Amino acid sequence: MKERFPEFIDIYVAALVGAVIGSIIAALMITIIRQESLRSASVVSGALIGGIVGINVQRRLGKKYYPSSSKGPQSIISDTSKKLRSNPSNVELLVQRGQAYRKIEEYAKAIADFNTALTFNPSLPAAYAERALIHYIQQRYVTAEEDYTTALELDNSLLRLYFERAEAYRASGADDKAVADYTKYLQHYPQYSLAFLNRGYTYYKTNDLEAAEGDLTHVIQLENQYVDQAYVSRANLYYLIGNKEKALADYDEALLRSPNMLSAYQARGELHQSFTQYDRAIADFTAIINIEPTNAEAYLNRGFAYYSKQEYQQAIHDYMCAIEFGTPDLSLVHNNLGAAFRALHKYDKAIADCTEAIGFNPQFPNPYYHRGAAYLALGNYEQALSDLNEAIQLNAEYADAYEERANLYRVIGNQDQSINDQAQAQAIRHR
């Protein structure tokens, strides 16, 4: 079903903040668990957040403020500049030129024109609306909200601004206000799926999961260009609330519709991995690599799956590829290399990579654990104890570290402490 809108001019602006917010929240949600092979919850959370937020915003403002023109931005700038020399207070020309500057991303010049227009006419909603958009693009969300609010106070018939202000509210964390603006906009344009999609995400943030599911389902029912994204986002939501069967069905549907959709392969691979279906996970991550051979995240995740299958040499190969192709997660990948080398009894290499991992992130407990275990295997009990103590200090629920320290205490003859650590490891695993 093709979406219908009022008679507005289309101006396309890329909004990239979603990917950034998604990656930040995903990073915050990484849970340090027994082994490094799984980051499923954090990766899927990031996919849900980033996938929904990181959508292009389409700008449509009324013709009564922005006359249509077939000319390109540079021609408009040239023409309006000539006219402004003889009529410098013409606010329509100032706004048109500012709009053209915005299109070519000369934002400072655009804002200067909108500011000048507002000095001549402080009640010009178009100038506030255009200036708000630039503030939004440059991530000055609160300032954008203020300009959108002023524009709507001056002319509440610019309904599209409710959607744009909702985007700014959502980006600044004012979720309740965002929901209110999305809802107001949808009252007038109930077929606009992007508003449902982003309201669904906002509901998710406020823990209204039923409403989030409802909005994502509605996007799917509308049959529009966002359907594939909605399937993936709803699948991510199902995964996070524990309904893995529904999640898998939605990922499958998304990939049937869009066979090259990398985010769906990534999320489905994580889901397969959580089911310990490592061959299927490997197939999904391999599909990403076939489409995008330098995708570092796919190599990293496929390395997790190979490690889980105890195919350590292949895991090491993939971790090295992840480094080669620029993974930002250097602490994790070096830690995982250390774990794989340790599994192969290559303890010196394990120690070297774990030391690299600690250098990138001294607060990450896992490399201390692996390095401590490698030192123990080499008979360096003092260094082993120091590392295992540090791992437990950083993560008091690290059962593997307690268990390895129990082994160390048993070797050096401290039976009481060994029994205590073994009991602690078992207690953590049974919680």
C-alpha positions as CSV (number, residue, x, y, z in Angstrom):
1,M,0.0,0.0,0.0
2,K,1.5,3.3,-1.0
3,E,1.5,5.9,1.7
4,R,-0.3,9.1,1.1
5,F,0.6,12.5,2.4
6,P,-0.7,16.1,2.1
7,E,0.6,18.1,-0.8
8,F,4.1,18.7,0.5
9,I,7.5,19.2,-1.0
10,D,9.9,16.3,-0.4
11,I,13.2,17.2,1.1
12,Y,15.4,14.2,2.1
13,V,17.7,14.4,5.1
14,A,19.7,11.5,6.4
15,A,19.4,11.0,10.2
16,L,22.3,8.8,11.3
17,V,21.9,9.2,15.1
18,G,20.0,6.0,15.4
19,A,23.0,3.8,14.6
20,V,25.1,5.7,17.2
21,I,22.4,5.5,19.9
22,G,21.9,1.8,19.1
23,S,25.6,1.0,19.4
24,I,25.9,3.0,22.7
25,I,23.0,1.2,24.3
26,A,24.1,-2.1,23.0
27,A,27.5,-1.5,24.5
28,L,25.9,-0.6,27.9
29,M,23.9,-3.8,27.9
30,I,26.8,-6.2,27.3
31,T,26.7,-8.5,30.3
32,I,29.9,-10.2,31.4
33,I,29.0,-13.9,31.5
34,R,30.7,-17.2,31.8
35,Q,32.2,-17.2,28.3
36,E,32.8,-14.6,25.6
37,S,31.0,-16.6,22.9
38,L,27.7,-14.9,23.5
39,R,26.6,-11.2,23.3
40,S,23.2,-12.1,22.0
41,A,21.1,-9.9,24.3
42,S,23.3,-6.8,23.8
43,V,23.6,-7.2,20.1
44,V,19.9,-7.8,19.5
45,S,19.0,-4.9,21.8
46,G,21.3,-2.7,19.7
47,A,19.6,-3.9,16.6
48,L,16.2,-3.1,17.9
49,I,17.2,0.4,19.0
50,G,19.5,1.2,16.1
51,G,17.3,-0.4,13.5
52,I,14.3,1.6,14.4
53,V,16.0,4.9,15.2
54,G,18.4,4.9,12.3
55,I,15.8,5.6,9.6
56,N,15.9,8.5,7.2
57,V,13.6,11.4,8.1
58,Q,11.6,12.8,5.2
59,R,11.0,16.5,5.4
60,R,7.7,17.9,4.0
61,L,6.7,21.5,4.6
62,G,3.7,23.3,3.1
63,K,3.9,25.1,-0.2
64,K,2.6,28.2,1.3
65,Y,6.0,28.7,2.8
66,Y,8.3,26.9,0.3
67,P,7.4,27.4,-3.3
68,S,8.4,24.5,-5.5
69,S,11.4,24.9,-7.8
70,S,13.0,22.7,-10.3
71,K,16.3,24.4,-9.9
72,G,19.2,22.9,-7.9
73,P,20.4,24.4,-4.7
74,Q,23.4,26.2,-6.2
75,S,21.1,27.9,-8.8
76,I,18.7,28.9,-6.1
77,I,21.5,30.3,-4.0
78,S,22.8,32.3,-7.0
79,D,19.4,33.6,-8.0
80,T,18.2,34.5,-4.5
81,S,21.6,36.2,-3.7
82,K,21.2,38.5,-6.7
83,K,17.7,39.4,-5.7
84,L,18.7,40.0,-2.0
85,R,21.2,42.6,-3.0
86,S,18.4,44.9,-4.0
87,N,15.9,43.6,-1.4
88,P,17.9,42.4,1.6
89,S,14.8,42.2,3.9
90,N,12.8,39.8,1.7
91,V,12.2,37.0,4.2
92,E,10.9,34.6,1.5
93,L,14.2,34.9,-0.4
94,L,16.2,34.5,2.8
95,V,14.3,31.3,3.7
96,Q,14.7,29.9,0.2
97,R,18.4,30.5,0.2
98,G,18.8,29.1,3.7
99,Q,16.9,26.0,2.6
100,A,19.2,25.7,-0.4
101,Y,22.3,26.0,1.9
102,R,20.9,23.3,4.1
103,K,20.5,21.0,1.2
104,I,24.2,21.3,0.4
105,E,25.0,21.0,4.1
106,E,26.3,24.5,4.6
107,Y,24.5,24.7,7.9
108,A,26.2,27.8,9.3
109,K,25.1,29.9,6.2
110,A,21.6,28.4,6.4
111,I,21.2,29.3,10.0
112,A,22.5,32.8,9.3
113,D,19.8,33.3,6.7
114,F,17.1,32.0,8.9
115,N,18.3,34.2,11.8
116,T,18.3,37.2,9.5
117,A,14.8,36.4,8.2
118,L,13.6,36.2,11.9
119,T,15.0,39.6,12.7
120,F,12.8,41.1,9.9
121,N,9.8,38.9,10.8
122,P,9.9,37.2,14.3
123,S,6.6,35.4,13.5
124,L,7.8,33.4,10.6
125,P,7.1,29.7,11.3
126,A,9.0,28.5,8.2
127,A,12.3,29.9,9.5
128,Y,11.9,28.3,12.9
129,A,11.0,25.0,11.3
130,E,14.0,25.0,9.0
131,R,16.3,26.1,11.8
132,A,14.9,23.4,14.0
133,L,15.8,20.8,11.4
134,I,19.4,21.9,11.3
135,H,19.6,21.8,15.1
136,Y,18.2,18.2,14.9
137,I,20.8,17.2,12.2
138,Q,23.6,18.6,14.4
139,Q,22.2,16.8,17.4
140,R,21.2,19.9,19.3
141,Y,17.9,18.3,20.2
142,V,16.6,20.5,22.9
143,T,17.2,23.6,20.8
144,A,15.4,21.9,17.9
145,E,12.5,21.1,20.2
146,E,12.3,24.8,21.1
147,D,12.2,26.0,17.5
148,Y,9.7,23.3,16.5
149,T,7.5,24.4,19.4
150,T,7.7,28.1,18.3
151,A,6.8,27.2,14.7
152,L,3.8,25.2,15.8
153,E,2.6,28.0,18.1
154,L,2.7,30.3,15.2
155,D,1.1,27.9,12.8
156,N,-0.4,24.6,14.1
157,S,-1.4,23.6,10.7
158,L,2.1,22.5,9.9
159,L,1.2,19.0,11.1
160,R,4.4,17.4,9.8
161,L,6.3,19.3,12.5
162,Y,4.6,17.1,15.2
163,F,6.4,14.2,13.7
164,E,9.7,16.0,13.5
165,R,9.4,17.3,17.0
166,A,8.7,13.8,18.2
167,E,11.9,12.7,16.6
168,A,13.8,15.4,18.5
169,Y,12.0,14.5,21.8
170,R,12.9,10.8,21.2
171,A,16.5,11.6,20.5
172,S,16.8,13.7,23.7
173,G,15.1,11.1,25.8
174,A,11.8,12.9,26.3
175,D,9.9,9.7,25.5
176,D,6.4,10.7,26.8
177,K,6.5,13.9,24.8
178,A,7.6,11.9,21.8
179,V,4.8,9.5,22.1
180,A,2.3,12.4,22.4
181,D,3.6,14.0,19.2
182,Y,3.7,10.8,17.2
183,T,0.1,10.1,18.3
184,K,-1.1,13.6,17.4
185,Y,0.5,13.2,14.0
186,L,-1.0,9.8,13.4
187,Q,-4.5,11.1,14.2
188,H,-4.2,13.1,10.9
189,Y,-2.1,10.7,8.9
190,P,-2.9,7.2,10.1
191,Q,-1.1,5.5,7.2
192,Y,2.3,6.9,7.9
193,S,4.2,3.8,8.9
194,L,7.4,5.5,10.0
195,A,5.6,7.3,12.8
196,F,4.2,3.9,14.0
197,L,7.7,2.4,13.7
198,N,9.3,5.1,15.8
199,R,6.5,5.3,18.3
200,G,6.9,1.6,18.7
201,Y,10.5,2.0,19.6
202,T,9.6,4.8,22.0
203,Y,7.0,2.5,23.7
204,Y,9.7,-0.1,24.0
205,K,12.0,2.4,25.7
206,T,9.3,3.1,28.2
207,N,8.7,-0.6,28.8
208,D,5.3,-0.6,27.2
209,L,6.1,-3.8,25.3
210,E,2.5,-4.5,24.4
211,A,2.1,-1.1,22.7
212,A,5.5,-1.5,21.0
213,E,4.4,-4.9,19.6
214,G,1.1,-3.3,18.4
215,D,2.8,-0.5,16.5
216,L,5.3,-2.8,14.8
217,T,2.5,-5.2,13.8
218,H,0.6,-2.3,12.4
219,V,3.5,-1.3,10.2
220,I,3.6,-4.8,8.9
221,Q,-0.1,-4.7,8.1
222,L,0.3,-1.5,6.2
223,E,2.5,-3.2,3.6
224,N,4.9,-0.3,3.0
225,Q,8.6,0.3,2.6
226,Y,9.3,-0.2,6.3
227,V,7.8,-3.7,6.5
228,D,11.1,-5.5,6.4
229,Q,12.5,-3.3,9.1
230,A,9.3,-3.8,11.2
231,Y,9.7,-7.6,10.9
232,V,13.3,-7.4,12.2
233,S,12.4,-5.0,14.9
234,R,9.4,-7.0,16.1
235,A,11.6,-10.1,16.0
236,N,14.2,-8.3,18.2
237,L,11.4,-7.4,20.6
238,Y,10.2,-11.0,20.7
239,Y,13.7,-12.2,21.4
240,L,14.2,-9.7,24.2
241,I,10.9,-10.8,26.0
242,G,11.9,-14.5,25.6
243,N,9.6,-15.6,22.7
244,K,12.4,-17.0,20.5
245,E,10.0,-19.0,18.3
246,K,8.1,-15.9,17.2
247,A,11.4,-14.0,16.8
248,L,12.8,-16.7,14.5
249,A,9.6,-16.6,12.4
250,D,9.9,-12.9,11.9
251,Y,13.6,-13.0,11.0
252,D,12.8,-15.7,8.5
253,E,10.0,-13.6,7.0
254,A,12.3,-10.5,6.8
255,L,14.9,-12.5,4.9
256,L,12.4,-14.0,2.6
257,R,11.4,-10.5,1.6
258,S,14.9,-9.1,1.6
259,P,17.6,-11.8,1.1
260,N,20.4,-9.3,1.5
261,M,19.3,-7.7,4.8
262,L,22.4,-7.9,6.9
263,S,20.7,-6.9,10.2
264,A,18.3,-9.8,9.9
265,Y,21.1,-12.3,9.3
266,Q,23.1,-10.8,12.2
267,A,20.1,-11.0,14.6
268,R,19.0,-14.5,13.4
269,G,22.6,-15.7,13.8
270,E,22.6,-14.5,17.4
271,L,19.3,-16.2,18.0
272,H,20.6,-19.5,16.6
273,Q,23.6,-19.2,18.7
274,S,21.5,-18.7,21.9
275,F,19.7,-22.0,20.9
276,T,23.2,-23.6,20.6
277,Q,22.5,-24.1,16.9
278,Y,26.0,-23.2,16.0
279,D,26.0,-24.5,12.4
280,R,22.9,-22.4,11.6
281,A,24.5,-19.4,13.3
282,I,27.7,-19.9,11.2
283,A,25.6,-20.1,8.1
284,D,23.9,-16.7,8.9
285,F,27.2,-15.0,9.7
286,T,28.8,-16.5,6.5
287,A,25.9,-15.1,4.5
288,I,26.8,-11.6,5.8
289,I,30.5,-12.2,4.9
290,N,29.5,-13.3,1.4
291,I,27.5,-10.1,0.9
292,E,30.1,-7.8,2.7
293,P,33.5,-9.6,2.8
294,T,35.0,-7.0,5.2
295,N,32.2,-7.1,7.8
296,A,34.3,-7.3,11.0
297,E,31.3,-7.9,13.3
298,A,30.3,-11.0,11.2
299,Y,33.8,-12.4,11.6
300,L,33.7,-11.8,15.3
301,N,30.3,-13.4,15.7
302,R,31.2,-16.4,13.5
303,G,34.4,-16.8,15.6
304,F,32.1,-17.0,18.7
305,A,30.2,-19.8,17.0
306,Y,33.3,-21.7,15.9
307,Y,34.7,-21.4,19.4
308,S,31.5,-22.8,20.9
309,K,31.9,-25.8,18.6
310,Q,35.5,-26.2,19.8
311,E,36.7,-25.4,16.3
312,Y,39.4,-23.2,17.8
313,Q,41.7,-22.8,14.7
314,Q,38.7,-21.5,12.6
315,A,37.7,-19.3,15.5
316,I,41.2,-17.8,15.6
317,H,41.1,-17.2,11.9
318,D,37.8,-15.3,12.2
319,Y,39.0,-13.3,15.2
320,M,42.1,-12.3,13.2
321,C,39.9,-11.2,10.3
322,A,37.8,-9.2,12.6
323,I,41.0,-7.3,13.7
324,E,42.1,-6.9,10.1
325,F,38.8,-5.4,9.0
326,G,38.6,-2.9,11.9
327,T,36.5,-4.2,14.7
328,P,36.2,-1.5,17.3
329,D,35.9,-4.2,20.0
330,L,39.6,-4.9,20.4
331,S,39.5,-5.8,24.0
332,L,36.8,-8.5,23.4
333,V,38.5,-9.9,20.3
334,H,41.9,-10.2,21.9
335,N,40.3,-11.8,24.9
336,N,38.6,-14.3,22.7
337,L,41.9,-15.0,20.9
338,G,43.5,-15.6,24.3
339,A,40.6,-18.0,25.2
340,A,41.1,-20.0,21.9
341,F,44.9,-20.2,22.3
342,R,44.4,-21.4,25.9
343,A,42.0,-24.1,24.6
344,L,44.8,-25.2,22.2
345,H,47.3,-25.2,25.1
346,K,49.2,-22.4,23.5
347,Y,49.6,-20.6,26.8
348,D,52.2,-18.0,25.8
349,K,50.1,-16.8,23.0
350,A,47.0,-16.8,25.3
351,I,48.9,-14.7,27.8
352,A,50.0,-12.3,25.1
353,D,46.5,-11.7,23.7
354,C,44.9,-11.5,27.1
355,T,47.5,-8.8,28.0
356,E,46.5,-6.9,24.8
357,A,42.9,-7.2,25.9
358,I,43.6,-5.8,29.3
359,G,45.5,-2.9,27.7
360,F,42.5,-2.0,25.7
361,N,40.1,-2.3,28.7
362,P,41.5,-2.9,32.2
363,Q,38.0,-3.2,33.6
364,F,37.1,-6.3,31.5
365,P,37.4,-9.3,33.9
366,N,37.5,-12.1,31.3
367,P,41.1,-11.7,30.1
368,Y,42.3,-11.7,33.7
369,Y,40.5,-15.0,34.0
370,H,42.0,-16.6,30.9
371,R,45.4,-15.2,31.6
372,G,45.3,-16.5,35.1
373,A,44.3,-19.9,33.9
374,A,47.2,-19.9,31.4
375,Y,49.6,-18.9,34.1
376,L,48.3,-21.7,36.3
377,A,48.9,-24.2,33.4
378,L,52.5,-22.9,33.2
379,G,53.0,-23.3,36.9
380,N,53.2,-19.5,37.6
381,Y,51.0,-19.7,40.6
382,E,51.7,-16.2,42.0
383,Q,50.7,-14.5,38.8
384,A,47.8,-16.8,38.3
385,L,46.4,-16.0,41.7
386,S,46.8,-12.2,41.1
387,D,44.9,-12.4,37.8
388,L,42.1,-14.6,39.2
389,N,41.7,-12.3,42.2
390,E,41.4,-9.4,39.8
391,A,38.8,-11.2,37.7
392,I,36.7,-11.9,40.8
393,Q,37.2,-8.3,42.0
394,L,35.8,-7.0,38.8
395,N,33.0,-9.5,38.6
396,A,31.9,-11.0,41.9
397,E,29.6,-13.4,40.0
398,Y,32.3,-14.9,37.8
399,A,31.8,-18.6,38.5
400,D,34.5,-19.8,36.1
401,A,37.1,-17.6,37.9
402,Y,36.1,-19.0,41.3
403,E,36.4,-22.5,39.9
404,E,39.8,-21.9,38.4
405,R,41.0,-20.3,41.7
406,A,39.7,-23.4,43.5
407,N,41.9,-25.4,41.2
408,L,44.9,-23.2,42.0
409,Y,44.3,-23.4,45.8
410,R,44.1,-27.2,45.5
411,V,47.4,-27.3,43.6
412,I,49.2,-25.2,46.2
413,G,47.7,-27.1,49.1
414,N,45.1,-24.7,50.4
415,Q,42.2,-27.1,50.6
416,D,39.9,-25.0,52.7
417,Q,40.0,-22.1,50.3
418,S,39.7,-24.5,47.4
419,I,36.5,-25.9,48.9
420,N,35.1,-22.4,49.6
421,D,35.7,-21.3,46.0
422,Q,34.2,-24.4,44.5
423,A,31.1,-23.9,46.6
424,Q,30.9,-20.3,45.5
425,A,31.1,-21.3,41.9
426,Q,28.3,-23.8,42.3
427,A,26.2,-21.3,44.1
428,I,26.5,-18.7,41.4
429,R,25.6,-21.3,38.7
430,H,22.5,-22.3,40.6
431,R,21.1,-18.8,41.1
